[in-house]
Amino acid sequence: MGYTESEDMVRVDFFKPSGKWYTTEEMKWVDYDRDDIYAAFSQSLLLTFGNYFTDMDAVCLEPYHVNAHPVQIKNGGWENYVSWDKFDDRGGVNDD
């Protein structure tokens, strides 16, 4: 990725709703082997950025995932994709 040698750190680009690039940030990817790559992306975004950037599109070209492919979530949609009450204290997902 360029920022670090840790494999679970990924680059995320944020774009304004107009499509104009806003910023690039690094983020720790969680749930490498989770079935749903979008849920893993959403969870990683929530844990790293919280409510920041929620009005923007998030793009990760090289996710740290067993079935890696570029992913995008539009207009802060990660807030609706995964709710905070599904997380345990370590950032894992409670499936009960």
C-alpha positions in Angstrom: 0.0 0.0 0.0 2.8 2.4 0.6 2.0 3.8 4.1 3.0 0.7 6.2 4.2 -2.8 5.9 1.3 -4.2 7.8 -0.9 -6.2 5.4 -4.2 -5.3 7.2 -3.7 -1.5 6.6 -5.4 -0.4 3.5 -5.8 2.9 1.5 -9.2 4.4 1.4 -10.1 7.3 -1.0 -13.0 9.6 -0.1 -15.0 11.5 -2.7 -17.6 14.3 -2.4 -21.1 13.5 -3.7 -20.1 15.6 -6.8 -17.4 13.0 -7.6 -14.5 15.3 -6.7 -11.7 13.6 -4.7 -11.5 14.8 -1.1 -8.8 12.9 0.7 -6.9 9.6 1.1 -6.6 7.9 4.5 -5.2 4.7 5.8 -7.4 2.3 7.7 -7.0 -1.0 9.5 -9.1 -3.7 7.7 -11.0 -6.1 10.0 -12.5 -9.5 9.3 -10.2 -10.8 6.6 -12.3 -14.0 6.0 -15.8 -12.6 6.5 -18.2 -13.8 3.8 -19.5 -10.3 2.9 -16.7 -8.0 1.8 -19.0 -5.0 2.0 -19.9 -5.7 5.6 -16.2 -6.0 6.5 -15.5 -2.7 4.7 -18.4 -1.0 6.5 -17.2 -2.3 9.9 -13.7 -1.2 9.2 -14.9 2.3 8.2 -17.1 2.6 11.3 -14.3 1.5 13.6 -11.7 3.8 12.1 -13.7 6.9 11.1 -16.9 6.8 13.1 -19.3 9.5 11.8 -16.5 11.4 10.0 -16.8 11.3 6.1 -20.4 10.0 6.4 -21.6 12.3 3.5 -18.9 11.0 1.1 -18.2 7.9 -1.1 -15.5 5.6 0.2 -13.4 3.5 -2.2 -10.8 0.8 -1.4 -9.0 -0.5 -4.4 -7.0 -3.2 -2.5 -8.9 -4.5 0.5 -7.3 -7.0 2.9 -9.9 -9.7 2.3 -9.8 -13.4 1.3 -12.0 -12.5 -1.8 -10.4 -9.1 -2.5 -11.6 -6.9 -5.2 -12.2 -3.1 -5.4 -15.1 -1.9 -3.2 -17.1 1.3 -3.0 -19.8 2.4 -0.6 -21.6 5.5 -1.7 -22.8 8.5 0.4 -21.7 7.2 3.8 -23.8 4.0 3.4 -21.6 2.1 5.8 -23.6 3.7 8.7 -26.7 1.9 7.5 -24.9 -1.3 6.4 -23.6 -2.3 9.9 -24.9 -1.0 13.2 -22.8 -0.3 16.2 -24.7 -2.7 18.5 -23.3 -5.6 16.3 -19.8 -4.9 17.5 -18.1 -6.5 20.5 -15.4 -4.7 22.6 -12.6 -5.9 20.3 -14.2 -4.8 17.0 -15.6 -8.3 16.2 -19.2 -8.9 15.2 -21.8 -10.3 17.6 -23.9 -12.7 15.6 -26.5 -13.4 18.3 
